[in-house]
Every structure is written in C-alpha cells, then in structure tokens.
Amino acid sequence: MENLFLWGFYVMTFYAFLPGMISRTFGFRVFKKGKVDKEIALTFDDGPDPVYTPQLLNLLARYNAKATFFVVGSHAEGQGELLRRMQEEGHTIGIHNYVHKSNWFMRPRTVRRHIEKTNDIIEQATGTRSIYYRPPWGIINVFDYSNLGYLRIILWSAMFGDWRKSVGAKRLQKRMMKKLRPGEVLLLHDCGNTLGADHDAPRNMMIALEAYMEAATKKGYTFVGIEEMMKLTDVKRSMHRSLFKRMIISLWLMWEHAFHILFRLKKVGSSDTPAFHYRVTTYNGDDLKFAEGGSIAKGDSVAELHFDNRMLSNITATSRSPLATGIRMLREVERALPQLADQLSADPDAKHIKAVYGVTMVHRGADRLGFEIFKLKEGLFAKSTRIYLKLLLKVLTNTKQYGKERKQKSRNEVISPRMLLMPVQKIVSYANEQSRIIKEEVERVTDSVDRAISGASEDNSTIASKTSAI
C-alpha cells in the first residue's frame, strides 16, 4: 500500500505538479504578463453568464475597453448571440474547457476533447476558432505542452479572489488598485456558477472594476485584448537588449571603427549612419562571368562594400524576422546606390574597378537591384564567414523573435552568406539615373520659376497699363 501511494505521488508530481509550478513560476510556454507602456489586459473566466456578462459588456463599452473572455463550453451552449456580441464589440474569446475541471484529473485525450468541443461552440456562434486557452485554475499537465501546441496558453499576473462574494466590492477594489500598472493581465470572473464560486459575486466585481477603469483612464491607460497585449509585448521585447548584449555590440562597433581607419574605408554619402562603406581592393575569388556580359578574374580591381554595422544594428533590433531585416536593408541599399555610383565615378582610386563586391547573409532581392548572387566556394573563408555572420546575427537580434520562424530550412537559407557582385557598367547606370532625376528636377523647378517670373511680368504690364489709363 505504501509503495502504491509513493508511485501515485511520483506520477502526479511529474504529470501535473511540476509542469504547473514551472509554468506559473517561470512562464514556460505560457503568457502571463505584458511588457508595454500604457496597456492593461482584462480577462474574464467561467462565463458567459446570461445576467452578468451583458452588464459587463455594457461597462466595457462605456470605457471603450477591449477584454478577453475564457468561456466554459457548457456555459456557452445556447449563448450564441452573446458570443457574437463579444466578437462584434472587439473582444477576444478564449477556451476554458467544456466543464470547469482541472487538467490534473483528466487524461490528455479528455483535455483535448474538452477544448475541441468548446472551440466548436465558439466557431458555430462566431465563424472562427479560438487559439487562446486558459486551463481552469491555471493548472496544466505535462502532456499539454505537446498536445496543445496549436494553442497559446494564457495565465495571469494578478488575481483577487473576486469569485467569493464575502470579499466585498470595497476590499476587491483596494486589491485591484495595487495592480494599476501597464502590462498586467488581470484575472476576473463574469460568472459565479462554478464549484467554489458564489453566484452573485460578479456584481461586486463590476463595482470594483468600474472604479479601477475610471482610475486607469485618468492615468492614460488603455484596456486591450490578450492578442494585442502579446503583439505589443513582442515588439517591446524585440527592441530590448540585455546589458551583456549592449556591451558586446559597443565593443564590436569600436572594433569596426578601428577597422575602417586601418583599411581606410570610405563612407558613402554624408549621413552619420550610411548604408555602407567601401574600399578599392583586389578580387581574390574564382573567375566569374556576368549574366549580361563581361567577367571578373582573380587580381581585378573591385570596390569592396561593407554594410555600416551601426545601421545594421538599429535595423535588426527593430525587425521581427530575418526576412524583415533583409527587406529594410535592401531599401537602404537601394537609396544609397546612386550616391555610391557618384562617389566611385569621382574617386581616382576606383577608375579601373571591374565590379562592386561584397559578402552578406542578407541577399534575398539583391538581384533586383542589379547584383548577381554567387555561392561562396567551400573552404576556410566560407566556413569562417558563415560562423562570423551567424554569431553576428545572434548578438544583434533578439533570439526569441527569430525563434518564431519554425521552418529551419527556410531560416538557414535567409542567413546563409552569399557573394554579391555588380558589374561596373551597372553601377555607372545608377549614376546616370541619378543625374537624369536631378536634371529633371532642376528643369521642373526652373520651369516653375520661369512661369512665376513670366506671370509677374504680365501682372506688372497690366498694372502699368491700368495706371496709364487712370
């Protein structure tokens, strides 16, 4: 009997207790608090209630507040109109099992069946399925991590015991005011028809909530659904770097500055953060032929491009994926190419260059700008370049944001370094194009000035004739 008890204890510990503790304490695979400036997330469990949920929706509408409702499937049955109203008024609907029963006491298959049945009810009423799930009491079992991978598990940062009527509106309000700050995910209840709850407890909750919302509005806070809170948090986190990363980046930028001085790199344009720098050097790669004619051979003179790493750092810090980084960098390059062309044409060291050359991990779309893309020849240079660029990407970016790209093959393709070459004839065309644009602009301004002067002359003649007539 004692052994049976111990085995039961071990099984329950690994099945339910440890996963729940890890998620609640460390936020593993769950969302429980936002990182934002002015937003608060209101979440309501156990509904919908035919009496209190409509009253709550009226209250939220008065403050233009959006909330998230984690509905119990058995309570939502027959409440299609109420679910549709939630959706139409901009609220988010989540799942709270079909009955209010802990996942600790259900098999994984049963948990999944509860979720699917509740989601069917939501879809039947609103036309869409939910991707947000809050397990009753926030308790999950070890299989929920894998079985519920298609759902976002939402916990909370603050709860107040509002399911008990004995707490009272005043005491509840006082507890809530202590959590009047951005990023909070508040757990409240719009229904008292579950085990351990008091039927009329939502009445006190709404009294306290109205006072809370009034105070929050005066402070300039807004109330958003959990989806918006998560999006804003992702953006905020993508812009945040740890102290260690900032130190690494600072040292790296200092090294880049020394590299520019040592190898006499020239800045393109006059901006403090140009798109790139260049130096005239000798090409040491394999002989290559360009698609539109011409070729380059080992020993030829080239203009070697180097992205400005301060610009690269700013872009990667605020981009949510390697693809977004690539798009923004290509835009910067496109704007800078005419400047580069003008600078090269005026640089006596660049008179005999055959091409513009560079190695980069962000190469998608470069062919549209006139670059030809080549794989690096396998060897020490290719391997060391690949390692350096991947380390660089890891230091510059928020690894969480890049972890969302689940297709490893696609991700590797995005950050795999390539050699870019642009024949000198193509870069010259950018200078010609820029000159044409400038010429057209000058002509347009000149015509405008001429018309203005001509108009003024005609006006003076008219005035003179009128004066003579007088």
VEXDREN-2710 file (C-alpha; in Angstrom, 1 decimal):
% VEXDREN-2710
k/r/px/py/pz
1/MET/0.0/0.0/0.0
2/GLU/2.8/2.4/0.9
3/ASN/4.6/1.6/-2.4
4/LEU/1.3/2.2/-4.3
5/PHE/1.0/5.6/-2.6
6/LEU/4.6/6.6/-3.4
7/TRP/4.1/5.6/-7.1
8/GLY/0.9/7.7/-7.2
9/PHE/2.8/10.6/-5.6
10/TYR/5.6/10.3/-8.2
11/VAL/3.2/10.1/-11.1
12/MET/1.2/13.1/-10.0
13/THR/4.3/15.1/-9.3
14/PHE/5.7/14.7/-12.9
15/TYR/2.3/14.6/-14.6
16/ALA/0.8/17.7/-13.0
17/PHE/2.6/19.4/-10.1
18/LEU/6.0/20.1/-11.7
19/PRO/4.6/21.3/-15.1
20/GLY/2.2/23.6/-13.3
21/MET/4.8/25.0/-11.0
22/ILE/7.3/25.6/-13.8
23/SER/4.7/27.4/-15.9
24/ARG/3.4/29.5/-13.1
25/THR/6.8/30.5/-11.7
26/PHE/8.9/30.8/-14.8
27/GLY/6.3/31.4/-17.5
28/PHE/7.5/28.4/-19.5
29/ARG/5.4/28.1/-22.7
30/VAL/2.7/30.4/-21.3
31/PHE/1.9/34.1/-21.5
32/LYS/1.2/35.7/-18.1
33/LYS/2.3/39.4/-18.2
34/GLY/2.9/42.0/-20.8
35/LYS/5.9/44.4/-21.4
36/VAL/4.1/47.5/-22.6
37/ASP/3.9/51.3/-21.8
38/LYS/0.2/52.1/-21.4
39/GLU/-1.9/48.9/-21.8
40/ILE/-3.7/46.6/-19.4
41/ALA/-5.4/43.3/-20.2
42/LEU/-8.7/42.4/-18.6
43/THR/-9.5/38.7/-18.7
44/PHE/-12.7/37.1/-17.5
45/ASP/-13.2/33.3/-16.8
46/ASP/-16.1/30.9/-16.3
47/GLY/-18.7/32.7/-18.4
48/PRO/-20.7/33.6/-20.3
49/ASP/-23.4/34.3/-17.8
50/PRO/-26.8/35.4/-19.2
51/VAL/-27.2/38.0/-16.5
52/TYR/-23.8/39.4/-15.6
53/THR/-21.9/39.1/-19.0
54/PRO/-24.2/41.5/-20.8
55/GLN/-23.9/44.0/-18.0
56/LEU/-20.1/43.6/-18.1
57/LEU/-20.1/44.2/-21.9
58/ASN/-22.1/47.4/-21.3
59/LEU/-19.5/48.6/-18.8
60/LEU/-16.6/47.8/-21.1
61/ALA/-18.2/49.7/-23.9
62/ARG/-18.5/52.8/-21.8
63/TYR/-14.8/52.9/-21.4
64/ASN/-14.0/51.7/-24.9
65/ALA/-12.2/48.8/-23.3
66/LYS/-11.4/45.5/-25.0
67/ALA/-11.2/42.3/-23.0
68/THR/-10.7/38.6/-23.3
69/PHE/-13.3/36.1/-22.3
70/PHE/-12.3/32.5/-21.5
71/VAL/-15.6/30.7/-21.8
72/VAL/-16.7/27.4/-20.3
73/GLY/-18.2/25.3/-23.1
74/SER/-21.2/24.1/-21.2
75/HIS/-22.0/27.7/-20.2
76/ALA/-21.5/28.9/-23.8
77/GLU/-24.0/26.4/-25.2
78/GLY/-27.2/28.3/-26.2
79/GLN/-25.4/31.6/-25.8
80/GLY/-24.5/32.1/-29.4
81/GLU/-25.9/35.7/-29.5
82/LEU/-23.8/36.7/-26.5
83/LEU/-20.7/35.2/-28.1
84/ARG/-21.4/37.1/-31.3
85/ARG/-21.8/40.3/-29.4
86/MET/-18.4/39.7/-27.7
87/GLN/-16.8/39.3/-31.1
88/GLU/-18.6/42.2/-32.8
89/GLU/-17.6/44.6/-30.0
90/GLY/-13.9/43.7/-30.5
91/HIS/-13.3/41.3/-27.6
92/THR/-11.3/38.1/-27.8
93/ILE/-12.8/34.8/-27.0
94/GLY/-10.7/32.0/-25.4
95/ILE/-11.3/28.5/-24.2
96/HIS/-11.7/27.4/-20.5
97/ASN/-12.5/23.7/-21.0
98/TYR/-16.0/22.4/-21.6
99/VAL/-16.6/22.0/-17.9
100/HIS/-14.7/23.7/-15.1
101/LYS/-12.5/20.7/-14.3
102/SER/-8.7/20.7/-13.6
103/ASN/-6.4/19.1/-16.2
104/TRP/-4.7/17.3/-13.3
105/PHE/-7.6/15.0/-13.0
106/MET/-8.2/14.3/-16.7
107/ARG/-6.3/12.2/-19.3
108/PRO/-4.6/14.2/-22.1
109/ARG/-7.2/12.9/-24.6
110/THR/-10.0/14.1/-22.4
111/VAL/-8.5/17.6/-22.1
112/ARG/-8.2/17.8/-25.8
113/ARG/-11.8/16.7/-26.2
114/HIS/-13.0/19.4/-23.8
115/ILE/-11.0/22.0/-25.8
116/GLU/-12.3/20.9/-29.2
117/LYS/-15.9/20.7/-28.0
118/THR/-15.7/24.3/-26.6
119/ASN/-14.0/25.5/-29.8
120/ASP/-16.8/24.0/-31.9
121/ILE/-19.3/26.0/-29.9
122/ILE/-17.3/29.2/-30.4
123/GLU/-16.9/28.6/-34.1
124/GLN/-20.6/27.8/-34.6
125/ALA/-21.5/31.2/-33.0
126/THR/-18.8/33.4/-34.4
127/GLY/-17.5/31.6/-37.5
128/THR/-13.9/31.5/-36.2
129/ARG/-12.0/29.1/-33.9
130/SER/-10.0/30.4/-30.9
131/ILE/-6.3/29.9/-30.4
132/TYR/-6.2/31.1/-26.8
133/TYR/-6.6/28.7/-23.9
134/ARG/-6.6/29.1/-20.1
135/PRO/-6.8/25.9/-18.1
136/PRO/-9.1/26.0/-15.1
137/TRP/-7.1/27.3/-12.1
138/GLY/-4.1/27.7/-14.4
139/ILE/-3.2/24.0/-13.9
140/ILE/-1.7/22.1/-16.8
141/ASN/-0.3/18.6/-17.1
142/VAL/2.9/17.6/-18.8
143/PHE/1.2/16.4/-22.0
144/ASP/-0.4/19.8/-22.5
145/TYR/2.9/21.2/-23.7
146/SER/2.9/19.0/-26.8
147/ASN/-0.8/18.2/-27.3
148/LEU/-1.8/21.9/-27.1
149/GLY/1.0/23.2/-29.3
150/TYR/-1.5/24.9/-31.6
151/LEU/-2.9/27.0/-28.8
152/ARG/-1.5/29.9/-26.8
153/ILE/-1.8/29.1/-23.1
154/ILE/-2.7/32.3/-21.2
155/LEU/-2.3/32.7/-17.4
156/TRP/-2.3/35.9/-15.5
157/SER/-0.2/38.3/-13.4
158/ALA/-2.8/39.2/-10.8
159/MET/-6.0/37.6/-9.3
160/PHE/-8.1/39.0/-6.5
161/GLY/-10.5/36.3/-5.2
162/ASP/-13.4/38.0/-6.8
163/TRP/-15.3/34.7/-7.1
164/ARG/-16.1/35.0/-3.4
165/LYS/-19.0/37.3/-2.5
166/SER/-17.6/37.8/1.0
167/VAL/-14.6/39.7/-0.3
168/GLY/-16.9/42.7/-1.0
169/ALA/-16.6/45.4/-3.6
170/LYS/-14.6/47.8/-1.4
171/ARG/-11.9/45.3/-0.5
172/LEU/-11.8/44.0/-4.0
173/GLN/-11.3/47.5/-5.4
174/LYS/-8.5/48.1/-2.9
175/ARG/-6.7/44.9/-4.1
176/MET/-7.2/45.8/-7.8
177/MET/-5.8/49.3/-7.3
178/LYS/-2.5/47.8/-6.2
179/LYS/-2.2/46.3/-9.8
180/LEU/-2.9/49.6/-11.6
181/ARG/0.0/49.5/-13.9
182/PRO/0.8/48.6/-17.6
183/GLY/1.4/45.1/-18.6
184/GLU/-0.8/43.5/-16.0
185/VAL/-3.1/40.6/-17.1
186/LEU/-5.9/40.7/-14.6
187/LEU/-7.9/37.5/-13.8
188/LEU/-11.6/38.3/-13.0
189/HIS/-14.8/36.2/-13.3
190/ASP/-18.1/37.1/-15.0
191/CYS/-19.9/34.0/-13.8
192/GLY/-20.4/32.5/-10.3
193/ASN/-21.8/29.2/-11.4
194/THR/-18.7/27.0/-10.8
195/LEU/-17.6/24.9/-7.9
196/GLY/-16.3/27.1/-5.1
197/ALA/-17.7/30.4/-6.5
198/ASP/-20.7/32.5/-5.3
199/HIS/-23.5/33.0/-7.7
200/ASP/-23.7/36.8/-7.2
201/ALA/-20.0/37.5/-6.8
202/PRO/-19.8/39.2/-10.3
203/ARG/-21.9/42.0/-9.0
204/ASN/-19.1/43.1/-6.6
205/MET/-16.5/42.5/-9.3
206/MET/-18.2/45.0/-11.7
207/ILE/-18.5/47.7/-9.0
208/ALA/-14.7/47.4/-8.2
209/LEU/-13.9/47.1/-11.9
210/GLU/-15.7/50.4/-12.8
211/ALA/-13.7/52.2/-10.1
212/TYR/-10.5/50.6/-11.4
213/MET/-11.2/51.5/-15.0
214/GLU/-12.0/55.1/-14.1
215/ALA/-8.7/55.5/-12.3
216/ALA/-6.8/53.8/-15.1
217/THR/-8.4/56.0/-17.7
218/LYS/-7.3/59.1/-15.8
219/LYS/-3.7/57.9/-15.9
220/GLY/-3.9/57.4/-19.6
221/TYR/-4.0/53.6/-19.6
222/THR/-6.0/51.6/-22.2
223/PHE/-7.5/48.2/-22.0
224/VAL/-6.7/45.7/-24.7
225/GLY/-7.4/42.1/-25.6
226/ILE/-4.8/39.5/-25.0
227/GLU/-3.9/39.3/-28.7
228/GLU/-3.0/43.0/-28.8
229/MET/-1.1/42.7/-25.5
230/MET/1.0/39.9/-26.9
231/LYS/1.8/41.7/-30.1
232/LEU/2.8/44.9/-28.2
233/THR/5.0/42.8/-25.9
234/ASP/6.7/41.1/-28.8
235/VAL/7.6/44.5/-30.3
236/LYS/8.9/45.8/-27.0
237/ARG/11.0/42.7/-26.3
238/SER/12.4/42.8/-29.9
239/MET/13.7/46.3/-29.1
240/HIS/15.2/45.4/-25.8
241/ARG/18.7/44.2/-25.4
242/SER/20.4/42.9/-22.3
243/LEU/23.3/44.7/-20.7
244/PHE/25.7/42.0/-21.9
245/LYS/24.5/42.3/-25.5
246/ARG/24.8/46.1/-25.4
247/MET/28.4/45.7/-24.1
248/ILE/29.2/43.2/-26.9
249/ILE/27.7/45.5/-29.5
250/SER/29.6/48.5/-28.2
251/LEU/32.9/46.7/-28.3
252/TRP/32.1/45.4/-31.8
253/LEU/31.3/48.9/-33.1
254/MET/34.6/50.1/-31.6
255/TRP/36.4/47.4/-33.5
256/GLU/34.5/48.3/-36.7
257/HIS/35.6/51.9/-36.3
258/ALA/39.3/50.8/-35.9
259/PHE/38.8/48.5/-38.9
260/HIS/37.6/51.4/-41.0
261/ILE/40.7/53.5/-40.0
262/LEU/43.1/50.6/-40.5
263/PHE/41.8/49.7/-44.0
264/ARG/40.9/53.3/-45.0
265/LEU/37.2/52.5/-45.7
266/LYS/35.3/55.4/-47.2
267/LYS/31.8/56.4/-46.1
268/VAL/29.1/56.5/-48.8
269/GLY/27.2/59.8/-48.5
270/SER/27.2/62.3/-45.7
271/SER/24.8/60.6/-43.2
272/ASP/26.1/59.6/-39.7
273/THR/24.7/56.2/-40.3
274/PRO/25.3/55.4/-44.0
275/ALA/24.1/52.2/-45.7
276/PHE/27.6/51.1/-46.3
277/HIS/31.3/51.9/-46.7
278/TYR/33.7/50.8/-49.4
279/ARG/37.4/50.4/-50.2
280/VAL/39.1/49.7/-53.5
281/THR/41.0/46.3/-53.3
282/THR/41.9/43.2/-55.3
283/TYR/39.4/40.5/-56.1
284/ASN/40.7/37.0/-54.9
285/GLY/37.8/34.8/-55.8
286/ASP/37.2/32.4/-58.7
287/ASP/36.9/33.7/-62.3
288/LEU/33.2/34.5/-63.0
289/LYS/31.1/35.6/-66.0
290/PHE/28.3/38.1/-65.6
291/ALA/24.9/37.3/-66.9
292/GLU/24.7/40.4/-69.1
293/GLY/28.3/40.1/-70.4
294/GLY/31.7/40.8/-69.0
295/SER/33.6/38.9/-66.4
296/ILE/35.9/39.2/-63.4
297/ALA/39.1/37.4/-62.7
298/LYS/41.4/37.0/-59.7
299/GLY/43.6/40.1/-59.4
300/ASP/41.0/42.5/-60.9
301/SER/40.3/45.7/-59.0
302/VAL/36.9/45.9/-57.2
303/ALA/35.1/48.2/-54.8
304/GLU/34.5/46.1/-51.7
305/LEU/31.3/47.0/-49.9
306/HIS/30.8/46.8/-46.1
307/PHE/27.4/47.4/-44.5
308/ASP/27.5/50.0/-41.8
309/ASN/27.1/48.0/-38.6
310/ARG/25.5/50.8/-36.6
311/MET/22.8/50.9/-39.3
312/LEU/22.6/47.1/-39.3
313/SER/22.3/47.1/-35.5
314/ASN/19.4/49.5/-35.5
315/ILE/17.5/47.6/-38.2
316/THR/17.9/44.2/-36.6
317/ALA/16.9/45.5/-33.2
318/THR/13.5/46.6/-34.5
319/SER/12.8/43.9/-37.1
320/ARG/10.8/40.8/-36.2
321/SER/12.4/38.3/-38.6
322/PRO/15.4/37.9/-40.8
323/LEU/13.2/38.5/-43.8
324/ALA/12.0/41.9/-42.4
325/THR/15.7/42.7/-41.7
326/GLY/16.6/41.9/-45.3
327/ILE/13.7/44.0/-46.8
328/ARG/14.7/47.1/-44.8
329/MET/18.4/46.7/-45.6
330/LEU/17.7/46.4/-49.3
331/ARG/15.7/49.6/-49.2
332/GLU/18.6/51.3/-47.5
333/VAL/21.0/50.0/-50.2
334/GLU/18.6/51.0/-53.0
335/ARG/18.6/54.6/-51.7
336/ALA/22.4/54.6/-51.3
337/LEU/23.4/53.1/-54.7
338/PRO/23.2/56.3/-56.7
339/GLN/25.4/58.0/-54.0
340/LEU/27.9/55.2/-54.3
341/ALA/27.9/55.5/-58.1
342/ASP/28.6/59.2/-57.9
343/GLN/31.3/58.7/-55.3
344/LEU/33.0/55.9/-57.3
345/SER/33.0/58.0/-60.5
346/ALA/34.7/60.8/-58.7
347/ASP/37.2/58.6/-56.9
348/PRO/40.6/58.3/-58.7
349/ASP/41.3/55.1/-56.9
350/ALA/38.2/53.5/-58.4
351/LYS/38.9/54.3/-62.1
352/HIS/39.8/50.8/-63.1
353/ILE/37.4/48.7/-60.9
354/LYS/35.6/45.8/-62.7
355/ALA/32.8/45.4/-60.2
356/VAL/31.3/46.2/-56.8
357/TYR/31.8/43.3/-54.5
358/GLY/30.5/42.2/-51.1
359/VAL/29.7/39.2/-48.9
360/THR/26.4/39.3/-46.9
361/MET/24.0/37.0/-45.1
362/VAL/21.0/39.1/-46.3
363/HIS/20.9/38.6/-50.1
364/ARG/17.2/38.0/-51.0
365/GLY/16.1/40.6/-53.5
366/ALA/19.6/41.9/-54.2
367/ASP/19.3/40.7/-57.8
368/ARG/16.5/43.2/-58.3
369/LEU/19.0/46.0/-57.6
370/GLY/21.4/44.7/-60.2
371/PHE/23.6/42.5/-58.1
372/GLU/24.5/38.9/-59.2
373/ILE/24.4/36.4/-56.4
374/PHE/27.0/33.6/-56.1
375/LYS/27.6/30.9/-53.6
376/LEU/30.8/31.1/-51.6
377/LYS/33.3/28.4/-52.6
378/GLU/33.6/25.9/-49.8
379/GLY/36.8/26.4/-47.8
380/LEU/38.2/28.1/-44.8
381/PHE/37.0/31.6/-45.9
382/ALA/33.4/30.3/-46.5
383/LYS/33.3/28.5/-43.1
384/SER/34.7/31.3/-41.1
385/THR/32.4/33.8/-42.8
386/ARG/29.4/31.7/-42.1
387/ILE/30.4/31.4/-38.4
388/TYR/31.1/35.1/-38.1
389/LEU/27.8/36.2/-39.7
390/LYS/25.7/33.8/-37.7
391/LEU/27.3/34.9/-34.4
392/LEU/26.8/38.5/-35.6
393/LEU/23.1/37.8/-36.2
394/LYS/22.7/36.2/-32.8
395/VAL/24.4/39.1/-31.0
396/LEU/22.4/41.8/-32.9
397/THR/19.0/40.3/-32.7
398/ASN/16.5/39.1/-30.1
399/THR/16.7/35.3/-30.4
400/LYS/13.0/35.0/-29.3
401/GLN/11.8/36.9/-32.3
402/TYR/13.8/34.7/-34.7
403/GLY/12.7/31.6/-32.9
404/LYS/9.2/32.1/-34.3
405/GLU/10.4/31.1/-37.8
406/ARG/9.8/27.4/-37.4
407/LYS/11.0/26.2/-40.8
408/GLN/14.7/25.7/-40.2
409/LYS/15.4/25.2/-43.9
410/SER/13.9/28.5/-44.8
411/ARG/15.6/30.2/-41.9
412/ASN/19.1/28.8/-42.9
413/GLU/18.5/30.0/-46.4
414/VAL/17.8/33.5/-45.3
415/ILE/21.0/33.8/-43.2
416/SER/23.3/31.7/-45.4
417/PRO/26.1/34.1/-46.7
418/ARG/26.4/34.8/-50.4
419/MET/28.8/36.8/-52.6
420/LEU/27.3/39.8/-54.4
421/LEU/28.8/41.2/-57.5
422/MET/27.6/44.2/-59.6
423/PRO/29.4/44.9/-62.9
424/VAL/30.8/48.4/-63.1
425/GLN/28.6/49.1/-66.1
426/LYS/25.5/48.6/-63.9
427/ILE/26.7/50.8/-61.0
428/VAL/27.5/53.5/-63.6
429/SER/23.9/53.3/-64.7
430/TYR/22.8/54.3/-61.2
431/ALA/24.9/57.5/-61.5
432/ASN/23.3/58.2/-64.9
433/GLU/19.9/57.6/-63.5
434/GLN/20.5/59.8/-60.5
435/SER/21.8/62.5/-62.9
436/ARG/18.7/62.2/-65.0
437/ILE/16.4/62.5/-62.0
438/ILE/18.4/65.6/-60.7
439/LYS/18.3/67.1/-64.2
440/GLU/14.5/66.6/-64.5
441/GLU/14.0/68.1/-61.0
442/VAL/16.2/71.1/-61.9
443/GLU/14.3/71.6/-65.2
444/ARG/11.0/71.3/-63.3
445/VAL/12.0/73.9/-60.7
446/THR/13.4/76.2/-63.5
447/ASP/10.2/76.0/-65.5
448/SER/8.2/76.8/-62.3
449/VAL/10.4/79.8/-61.7
450/ASP/10.2/81.0/-65.3
451/ARG/6.4/80.7/-65.2
452/ALA/6.4/82.7/-62.0
453/ILE/8.6/85.4/-63.4
454/SER/6.6/85.5/-66.6
455/GLY/3.4/85.7/-64.7
456/ALA/4.8/88.5/-62.5
457/SER/5.9/90.4/-65.7
458/GLU/2.5/90.1/-67.2
459/ASP/0.9/91.4/-64.0
460/ASN/3.3/94.4/-63.9
461/SER/2.5/95.2/-67.5
462/THR/-1.2/95.0/-66.7
463/ILE/-0.8/97.2/-63.7
464/ALA/1.3/99.7/-65.7
465/SER/-1.3/99.9/-68.5
466/LYS/-4.1/100.3/-65.9
467/THR/-2.1/103.1/-64.2
468/SER/-1.7/104.9/-67.6
469/ALA/-5.4/104.5/-68.2
470/ILE/-6.1/106.1/-64.9
END
